[in-house]
Amino acid sequence: MDLTVVLVLCLSLLLLFSLWKQSHGRGNLPPGPTPLPILGNILQIDFKNINKSLTELSKIYGPVFTVYLGMKPTVVLHGYEAVKETLIDLGEEFSGRRRMPVNVKANKGLGVIFSNGKTWKDTRRFALMTLRNFGMGKRSIEERVQEEARCLVEELRKTNASPCDPTFILGAAPCNVICSVIFQNRFEYRDADFLILMEKFNENFKLASSLGVQICNMFPILTDFMPGSPNKAIKNIIYIKNYILEKVKEHQESLDINNPRDFIDCFLIKMEQEKNNSQSEFIIDNLLATATDLFAAGTETTSTTLRYGLLLLLKHPEVAAKVQEEIESVIGRHRSPCMQDRSRMPYTDAVVHEIQRYIDLVPASLPHAVTCDVKFRNYLIPKGTPILPSLSSVLHDKKEFPNPEEFDPGHFLDKSGNFKRSDYFMPFSTGKRACVGEGLARMELFLFLTSILQNFTLKPHVDVKEIDTSPLVSGIGRVPRFYKLSFIPV
């Protein structure tokens, strides 16, 4: 038989199988646009601004609908009620994590961010407990953040009010906090190893939104063949894990089970306690994956929020000035900010919340998956179906936040100027899969921003009207545009 005929027959069978699988697999899934064979609905989605595409589809199909990202259906949750009913009210059923091919290849389903089942539950429980109780009778997490805030201020003074790109400095501060938790020690800001680690984290956050990685997420079979960004992201993760492995070996040689120094020590002690348990999740590979996850979650998201936050304050100098007035009134110039100050600084607290709401850092969260067959709103969602919660639709809800596309700290203030909490504030996601480092990130954002504005006035180097606060990249994460500013000592 002619080779061309064979290829045409194989392609036809593949298309027919794709059509059958999509039709058969729909079952009682929520409605959605009709998918094409193999491609699904990817031609109807702008992967440079996924959230905009999902919002447009929600206008047609409602708050719960199905899209095919490739050959597999994904259920989209749009709006506060749909997100709350699933991630909170049905938290256990919606607590799975969709398998991400790049992470599977690099971490083999281990760690705390992309793991599932017993691995995820045991690792998350341990990570939360260790982070919460990490004082170990020595320094609390807050003291570590305050120390790093002072180092950050000193590093900014070294710029001598000259124009600078804040990307590295603002990334180094949160990275050093997580280093002190995982390794016990922080880095000097110009340390060569530190510079390389920072570069890897920064690059991978951008690569996560690249077309190549998104194609691999939709068509996992292509992961081994796709050139460029997927392989680069995997190599970066492996580099970070190898660096952590060297630190683990150093810790093993000096471990004192009665005096744990950091996260690695705590994990090694747990490994020793469970060495006879063949089902234990506490193995070296999981330590490397978990430490890498904590690094990634504790570094790039916080640093990007800080960088985006300063850009917004450059765009709105009246907001920065009002924060500085509150700092002067409550803290003054002669002591470091602390978390107790936040309750007496409603405007500053509102600004930090509004920065997170406005930038919408991870618009569609990280994809979830259902852990069993789930009945929801008269639909039947089969076990393993990926779930895409639109956090953006909650953070930009017009009823909760009037004029949601505007940067306005008033979204979190009542008529008397007191801070106003909102159930719609979900930048860290919500439910059982909410960010494990949420408490640390909130602390860092408040203490770092107040420390910067306590000591410096921010000066832009273009006209305020020319400052563009729209994201440079908007895929899985949103990255601000490049800019320079000067830190003028107060």
C-alpha positions in Angstrom: 0.0 0.0 0.0 1.3 3.4 -0.9 2.8 5.3 2.1 0.7 8.4 1.4 -2.5 6.3 1.6 -1.3 4.8 4.9 -0.6 8.2 6.3 -4.0 9.5 5.2 -5.8 6.5 6.7 -3.9 6.9 10.0 -4.7 10.6 10.2 -8.4 9.9 9.4 -8.6 7.3 12.1 -6.9 9.6 14.5 -9.4 12.4 13.7 -12.4 10.0 14.0 -11.0 8.7 17.4 -10.6 12.3 18.5 -14.2 13.2 17.6 -15.5 10.1 19.3 -13.5 10.7 22.5 -14.6 14.3 22.7 -18.3 13.5 22.0 -18.2 10.4 24.3 -16.2 12.1 27.0 -18.6 15.1 27.3 -21.2 13.0 29.2 -23.0 15.5 31.4 -20.2 18.2 31.4 -21.2 21.8 31.5 -21.9 23.4 28.0 -19.2 25.0 26.0 -18.0 25.8 22.5 -17.8 22.9 20.0 -14.3 21.6 19.9 -12.3 20.8 16.7 -10.8 17.4 16.4 -7.4 17.2 18.2 -7.1 21.0 18.6 -10.2 21.4 20.7 -11.0 25.1 21.3 -7.4 26.4 21.3 -8.1 28.5 18.2 -10.9 30.4 20.2 -8.5 31.3 23.0 -5.9 34.0 23.0 -3.0 32.5 25.0 -1.5 35.9 25.4 -4.6 36.9 27.4 -6.4 33.7 28.4 -8.6 35.5 31.0 -10.1 37.8 28.4 -11.0 34.8 26.2 -12.6 33.0 29.2 -14.6 36.1 30.2 -16.0 36.3 26.6 -17.0 32.6 26.7 -18.6 33.0 30.1 -20.9 35.6 28.6 -22.2 33.0 26.2 -22.1 29.8 28.3 -22.5 31.0 31.8 -20.3 30.9 34.9 -19.5 27.1 34.5 -18.5 25.9 31.1 -16.3 23.4 29.3 -13.4 24.1 26.9 -11.2 21.6 25.2 -7.5 22.5 25.5 -6.4 20.0 23.0 -8.3 16.7 23.2 -9.1 16.8 26.9 -12.0 18.8 28.4 -11.4 21.5 31.1 -14.2 22.9 33.2 -13.9 26.7 33.8 -15.2 28.4 36.9 -16.1 32.0 36.3 -17.2 34.3 39.1 -17.2 34.3 42.9 -20.1 31.9 43.4 -18.8 29.2 41.2 -15.3 29.4 42.6 -16.6 29.4 46.2 -19.0 26.5 45.7 -16.2 24.3 44.3 -12.9 25.3 45.9 -14.4 25.9 49.4 -17.8 24.1 49.7 -16.5 21.1 47.8 -12.9 21.6 48.7 -11.9 17.9 49.0 -13.5 16.9 45.7 -11.8 19.8 43.8 -8.4 19.6 45.6 -6.6 17.6 42.8 -3.9 19.2 40.7 -3.8 18.8 36.9 -0.6 17.1 35.8 1.7 19.6 34.2 4.1 17.8 31.8 7.2 20.1 32.4 6.8 19.6 36.2 6.1 15.8 35.9 9.3 15.4 33.9 11.4 17.5 36.3 9.8 16.5 39.7 8.0 13.2 38.9 4.8 14.3 40.6 6.6 15.1 44.0 6.7 18.3 46.0 3.8 20.4 47.3 2.5 22.4 44.4 1.9 19.9 41.6 1.6 16.6 43.6 -1.6 14.7 44.3 -3.2 12.3 46.8 -1.2 11.1 49.7 2.0 12.7 48.5 0.4 16.1 48.4 -1.5 15.7 51.7 1.5 14.5 53.7 3.9 17.0 52.2 1.6 20.0 52.5 0.8 19.2 56.1 4.5 18.9 57.0 5.4 22.1 55.1 2.6 24.1 56.8 3.5 22.9 60.2 7.2 23.6 59.7 6.7 27.1 58.3 4.2 28.0 61.1 6.4 26.7 63.9 9.7 27.6 62.4 10.9 29.8 65.3 12.6 26.7 66.7 13.1 28.7 69.9 15.3 31.1 68.0 14.2 33.7 65.5 10.6 34.0 64.3 9.7 34.3 60.6 8.8 38.0 61.2 12.3 38.7 62.6 13.8 37.1 59.5 11.7 39.3 57.2 12.5 42.4 59.2 16.2 41.7 59.0 15.9 41.2 55.2 13.9 44.5 54.9 16.8 46.3 56.6 19.3 44.7 54.1 17.0 45.6 51.3 17.0 49.3 52.4 20.7 49.3 52.6 21.1 47.8 49.1 18.7 50.5 47.7 20.8 53.2 49.4 23.8 51.9 47.4 22.0 53.0 44.2 22.8 56.6 45.2 19.4 57.8 43.8 20.6 56.8 40.3 18.1 55.3 37.8 17.9 51.5 38.3 16.0 48.4 37.3 14.6 47.1 40.5 14.0 43.5 39.3 17.0 41.9 40.9 17.0 43.8 44.2 13.3 43.2 44.8 13.7 39.5 43.9 16.7 39.1 46.2 14.8 40.1 49.3 12.0 37.4 49.3 14.5 34.8 48.0 16.8 35.5 50.9 13.9 35.0 53.4 13.1 31.6 51.9 16.8 30.8 51.9 17.0 31.5 55.6 14.1 29.2 56.2 15.4 26.3 54.0 19.1 26.7 54.4 19.4 28.7 57.6 21.6 31.3 55.9 21.0 34.2 53.6 23.1 35.3 50.7 24.9 38.5 50.0 23.1 40.3 47.2 26.1 40.0 44.8 26.9 36.4 45.6 27.5 34.5 42.3 25.4 31.4 43.2 22.6 33.7 44.4 22.7 35.6 41.1 22.3 32.4 39.1 19.5 31.1 41.3 17.6 34.3 40.9 18.1 34.2 37.1 16.6 30.7 37.0 13.5 31.6 39.0 12.9 34.8 37.0 13.3 33.0 33.7 11.0 30.1 34.7 8.2 32.4 35.8 8.2 33.9 32.3 8.6 30.5 30.6 5.5 29.2 32.4 3.4 31.6 30.2 5.3 30.9 27.0 3.5 29.3 24.0 5.9 26.3 24.0 5.1 25.3 27.6 1.4 25.9 27.1 1.4 23.7 24.0 3.1 20.9 26.1 0.4 21.3 28.8 -2.3 20.7 26.2 -0.4 18.0 24.3 1.9 16.2 26.8 3.2 13.8 24.1 5.1 16.8 22.6 7.1 17.5 25.7 10.1 15.4 24.6 10.1 16.9 21.2 9.2 20.6 21.7 12.4 22.7 21.4 13.0 25.9 23.4 11.1 26.9 26.5 9.9 23.5 27.9 13.4 22.1 27.8 14.9 25.3 29.2 12.3 25.3 32.1 13.2 21.7 32.9 16.9 22.4 32.8 16.4 25.3 35.2 14.5 23.2 37.7 17.2 20.5 37.5 19.9 23.1 38.2 18.0 24.4 41.3 17.5 20.8 42.5 21.1 20.0 42.1 22.1 23.1 44.1 19.7 22.1 46.9 21.1 18.5 46.8 24.5 19.8 47.7 23.1 21.7 50.6 21.2 18.6 51.7 24.5 16.6 51.7 26.1 19.3 53.9 23.2 19.2 56.3 23.4 15.4 56.5 27.0 15.6 57.7 26.2 18.1 60.5 22.7 17.1 61.4 21.7 17.3 65.1 18.3 15.7 65.6 17.8 17.6 68.8 18.6 21.0 67.3 17.0 21.4 63.8 18.3 24.6 62.1 16.0 24.9 59.1 13.5 23.2 56.8 16.1 20.8 55.4 17.0 19.6 58.9 13.3 19.1 59.8 12.7 17.1 56.7 15.8 14.9 57.3 14.7 14.2 60.9 11.2 13.2 59.5 13.0 10.9 57.0 14.8 9.2 59.9 11.6 8.8 61.9 9.9 7.1 58.9 12.9 5.1 57.5 11.1 1.8 58.2 7.9 3.0 56.5 8.0 1.8 52.9 5.0 4.0 52.1 6.6 7.2 53.5 6.6 10.3 51.4 9.6 11.6 53.2 12.4 10.7 50.8 15.3 12.7 49.3 13.6 13.2 46.0 10.5 14.7 47.7 12.8 16.9 49.8 14.4 18.3 46.7 11.1 18.8 44.9 9.4 20.4 48.0 12.3 22.8 48.6 12.3 23.8 44.9 8.5 24.4 45.2 9.0 26.6 48.3 11.7 28.5 46.6 9.6 29.1 43.5 6.5 30.0 45.4 8.3 32.1 47.9 10.5 34.1 45.5 9.2 35.0 42.1 5.5 35.6 43.0 6.4 37.9 45.8 9.1 39.7 44.0 6.9 40.2 40.9 4.2 41.6 43.1 6.7 44.0 44.7 8.0 45.1 41.3 4.5 45.6 39.9 3.5 47.4 43.1 6.3 50.0 42.8 5.3 50.6 39.2 1.7 51.3 40.3 3.0 53.7 43.0 5.0 55.5 40.3 1.9 55.8 38.3 -0.1 57.1 41.3 2.3 59.3 43.3 -0.6 60.6 45.4 -1.2 57.1 46.7 2.5 56.7 47.6 2.5 60.1 49.4 -0.5 59.1 51.5 1.1 55.8 52.5 4.2 57.8 53.6 2.0 60.1 55.7 0.6 57.1 57.5 4.0 55.6 58.0 5.3 58.8 59.5 2.2 59.0 61.8 2.3 55.4 63.0 5.9 54.2 62.7 8.0 57.3 62.4 11.6 57.2 61.1 13.5 55.5 63.9 12.3 52.0 64.1 11.5 49.2 61.7 7.9 48.4 60.7 6.4 45.3 62.3 3.2 43.3 61.7 1.5 44.9 64.7 1.6 48.2 62.8 -0.7 46.9 60.1 -3.9 47.1 62.2 -3.2 50.8 62.8 -2.4 51.5 59.1 -5.7 50.9 57.2 -4.7 52.9 54.1 -1.3 51.1 53.7 -3.1 47.7 54.2 -5.6 48.7 51.6 -2.9 49.7 49.1 -1.1 46.3 49.5 -4.4 44.5 49.0 -5.3 46.7 46.0 -1.9 46.0 44.4 -2.5 42.3 44.6 -6.1 42.6 43.3 -5.2 44.9 40.4 -2.2 43.1 39.1 -4.1 39.7 39.1 -0.8 37.8 39.3 -2.1 34.3 38.4 -5.4 35.0 36.6 -6.6 31.4 36.3 -4.9 30.0 39.4 -2.9 26.8 38.8 -5.2 24.2 37.2 -7.0 22.0 39.6 -8.6 18.5 39.0 -11.5 16.7 40.6 -10.4 13.8 42.8 -13.6 11.7 42.1 -16.7 11.9 40.0 -18.5 15.0 41.2 -22.1 16.2 40.8 -22.2 19.9 40.6 -25.0 22.2 39.5 -26.8 19.3 37.7 -23.6 18.4 35.9 -21.4 15.3 36.3 -17.7 16.0 36.2 -15.7 12.8 35.8 -12.7 12.1 38.1 -9.5 13.6 36.9 -11.1 16.4 34.8 -9.0 19.5 34.9 -10.6 22.6 36.6 -9.7 26.2 35.7 -10.8 28.6 38.4 -10.8 32.2 37.1 -9.4 34.1 40.0 -9.4 37.2 37.8 -13.2 37.1 37.5 -13.4 37.2 41.3 -10.7 39.9 41.8 -12.4 42.1 39.1 -16.0 41.6 40.1 -17.8 44.8 39.3 -20.3 44.6 42.2 -17.6 44.0 44.8 -15.1 46.3 43.3 -16.7 49.2 41.4 -14.5 50.2 38.4 -12.4 47.1 38.8 -10.0 48.1 36.0 -8.9 51.1 38.0 -6.2 51.1 40.7 -8.1 52.4 43.7 -7.2 51.5 47.4 -10.7 52.6 48.2 -11.8 49.2 47.1 -10.6 48.0 50.6 -11.7 51.0 52.7 -15.1 51.7 54.2 -16.7 55.2 54.4 -14.9 55.9 57.6 -11.5 55.1 56.2 -11.2 51.8 58.0 -9.8 48.7 56.3 -12.6 46.6 54.7 -12.1 42.9 54.2 -13.5 41.1 51.2 -14.3 37.5 50.6 -13.5 38.2 47.0 -9.8 38.8 47.7 -8.3 35.6 46.4 -4.9 36.3 44.9 -3.5 33.2 46.6 -6.4 31.1 45.4 -8.7 29.6 48.1 -9.7 26.3 49.7 -7.4 23.3 50.2 -5.0 24.3 47.4 -4.5 27.9 48.6 -0.8 28.9 48.5 1.1 27.2 51.3 3.2 30.4 51.7 0.3 32.8 51.9 1.0 34.0 55.4 4.7 34.6 54.7 3.9 36.4 51.4 1.4 38.8 53.1 4.0 39.6 55.8 6.8 40.2 53.2 4.6 42.5 51.0 3.6 44.7 54.0 7.1 44.9 55.6 9.1 45.3 52.4 6.8 48.0 51.0 6.5 50.0 54.2 10.3 49.8 54.7 10.9 51.1 51.2 8.5 54.0 51.5 9.7 54.8 55.1 13.1 55.4 53.7 12.7 56.5 50.1 10.6 58.6 47.7 10.0 56.9 44.4 11.0 58.9 41.3 10.0 57.8 37.8 12.2 58.5 34.7 9.4 59.1 32.3 6.3 61.3 32.5 3.7 59.7 34.7 1.2 59.7 31.8 3.6 57.5 29.9 3.9 54.8 32.5 2.2 51.6 31.2 0.8 49.3 33.9 -0.5 46.7 31.6 1.4 43.4 31.8 4.2 42.5 29.4 3.3 38.9 29.7 -0.1 37.5 30.6 -0.4 33.7 30.5 -0.3 31.6 33.6 1.3 34.6 35.3 1.3 38.3 34.6 4.7 40.1 34.4 5.1 43.9 34.5 6.9 45.8 31.8 10.5 46.8 32.2 11.0 50.2 33.9 13.6 52.2 35.8 13.2 54.4 38.9 15.3 56.3 41.4 15.1 55.7 45.2 15.5 59.2 46.7 16.3 59.0 50.4 13.7 60.7 52.6 
